[in-house]
């Protein structure tokens, strides 16, 4: 399953986030389909991932929840929503 993961942080936490990111490793079962840390503007970023389930995505963000606010959205391809004849 694919997921859009967005997150934001307070400017004061930027140095701590960079320090952690240098040492961080994704949990097993996660594949990044877009760069791991694409900045959208001031203190906001996103990535697109693929994993077995939402629990895997939650395990990836857990070490960051004290300095970032996350939103995880499943990505469903439009073909999956249209009944096939």
Secondary structure by P-SEA (a helix, b strand, c coil): cbbbbbbcccccaaaaaaaaaaaccccccccccccccccccccccccccccccaaaaaaaaccccccccbbbbbbbccccccccc
